[in-house]
Each structure stands twice: as structure tokens, then as C-alpha cells.
């Protein structure tokens, strides 16, 4: 229990900030401009389902990918830490840079629920890296269950937040949205530093031993 609760909190905070449903709301509303409420709900349902399935595949296939490509876990932690830090830094500046689309580009997508909303906005490289690293850190069946349950819970929250995006954007306002984004960005940067250090430390220890 002493290890599961902190692990569950880490899973929740990291995935919520990386998925960033509150920051996705304005972009989602722009992409679905002119759609009916029913069409928007359909887009949200497909996008969250696609994002969840994608991240689950990487969560369970992470170890296979490491072996197949000859990637070390520590190397992936360092790369993941850098990616997550960059996303957190952009959020700290109240910038949302995961996906920039022009109006004419949006219209070319046959189904925006898969790309770009599902991938890479709700399931980007940062979230994928985080899922693989946390799965590696989950040493017991209970911790693995907590990780999977927390990912499902985050995408359930994302589903409801995006469904209510029209009302939430009005309630939060631009200032409220920026404050939330900066706060989540700061949390994400701290998590990224921890991830980076946990990858660098074993490598440095091995170098010093030699």
C-alpha cells in the first residue's frame, strides 16, 4: 500500500497533464466548428477510444519494442524525460504546441477523431513514453493493474471534459485556462526531470565503475 498510493498519484498526475484535456478543448472546438452536438459527441467517443487503444498497445508492447530494437530502458527514460520536459515547458508558457492546424488543413481530414485529435493530441509521444516507463516501473501485478486502471480513468475523464467543452470553455475563460495549463506544465516538468535523472543515474554509475 505504501508504494501503490504514490504510484497511483504519479500515474494520475502525469497522464492527466500529458493528455491535457483542458488544453485540448479550444483546439477541439476549432476543429469541430460547424458540427452539431451529436457529431461532436461522436468525434469525442472515437477519439478517446482510439487514444486509449493506442496507448494500451504501447504499454504492453513496450518491452518487446525494447528487445526488438535493442533499446535500453534507461535510454528511453532519458529520451522520454526530454520529450515530456519540452511539452511541460510549452504548457508553462501557456502555449499548446502539440498540434497546429490551419483551417484548410482541418477540412482535408476524413476523420479528425483519429488524426489529429486521437493521435497525437490525446495520445502523443509524451504519453506513450510515460506509459512504457511506468509499465517498466510497475514491479507487481497490483501496480500494473493500478497503471491500466488509471489510464482508463484518465481517458474517461477526458471523454467527459471534451463532451462538455463548450460549457467549460465559457466557465474557465482564457485566463482560467492559461492558469491551469501553466500549473500542469510545472508539474509535468518536475516529473520529466525525475524521469531523466532515473535514466542518467544508472548509466553514470556503470561508467564510474569502469
Residue pairs with C-beta under 8 A, 6 or more apart in sequence:
3 143
4 142
4 143
4 146
7 134
7 137
7 138
7 143
7 146
7 147
8 146
8 150
10 134
10 191
11 134
11 146
11 147
11 150
11 151
12 150
12 153
12 154
13 187
13 191
14 84
14 130
14 134
14 188
14 191
15 127
15 130
15 131
15 150
15 151
15 154
16 154
16 157
16 184
17 88
17 91
17 184
17 185
17 187
17 188
17 191
18 84
18 87
18 124
18 126
18 127
18 130
18 188
19 51
19 122
19 123
19 127
19 154
19 155
19 158
20 91
20 96
20 98
20 181
20 184
21 122
21 157
21 158
21 161
21 162
22 161
22 168
22 172
22 177
22 180
22 181
22 184
23 91
23 96
23 177
23 180
23 181
23 184
24 96
24 117
24 121
24 122
24 158
24 162
25 161
25 162
25 165
25 168
25 169
25 177
26 96
26 169
26 177
27 96
27 99
27 101
27 121
28 44
28 117
28 162
28 165
29 165
29 166
29 169
30 106
31 101
31 106
31 112
31 116
31 117
32 39
32 40
32 43
32 112
35 43
40 163
41 163
42 113
43 112
43 113
43 117
44 113
44 159
44 162
44 163
45 113
45 159
46 111
46 113
46 114
46 118
47 112
47 113
47 114
47 117
47 118
47 122
47 162
48 118
48 122
48 155
48 156
48 158
48 159
48 162
49 118
50 113
50 114
50 118
50 119
50 123
51 118
51 119
51 122
51 123
51 155
51 158
52 123
52 151
52 152
52 155
54 118
54 119
54 123
54 128
55 123
55 127
55 128
55 131
55 151
56 148
56 151
58 65
58 128
58 131
58 132
59 131
59 132
59 135
59 147
59 148
59 151
60 135
62 131
62 132
62 135
62 136
63 135
63 136
65 71
65 132
66 72
66 73
66 76
73 133
73 136
73 199
74 198
74 199
74 200
74 202
74 203
75 199
76 129
76 132
76 133
76 199
77 133
77 195
77 196
77 198
77 199
78 196
78 199
78 200
79 129
80 126
80 129
80 130
80 132
80 133
80 195
80 199
81 192
81 193
81 194
81 195
81 196
81 197
81 199
82 192
82 196
83 125
83 126
83 129
83 192
84 126
84 129
84 130
84 188
84 189
84 191
84 192
84 195
85 188
85 189
85 192
85 193
85 196
87 97
87 98
87 124
87 126
87 185
87 188
88 184
88 185
88 186
88 187
88 188
88 189
88 191
88 192
89 185
89 189
90 96
90 97
90 185
91 181
91 182
91 184
91 185
91 188
92 182
92 185
92 186
92 189
93 182
93 185
94 178
94 181
94 182
96 181
98 120
98 121
98 124
99 116
99 120
99 121
101 116
106 112
109 115
109 116
122 155
122 158
130 195
131 147
131 151
133 195
134 147
135 144
135 147
137 143
138 144
138 146
138 147
161 168
169 177
172 180
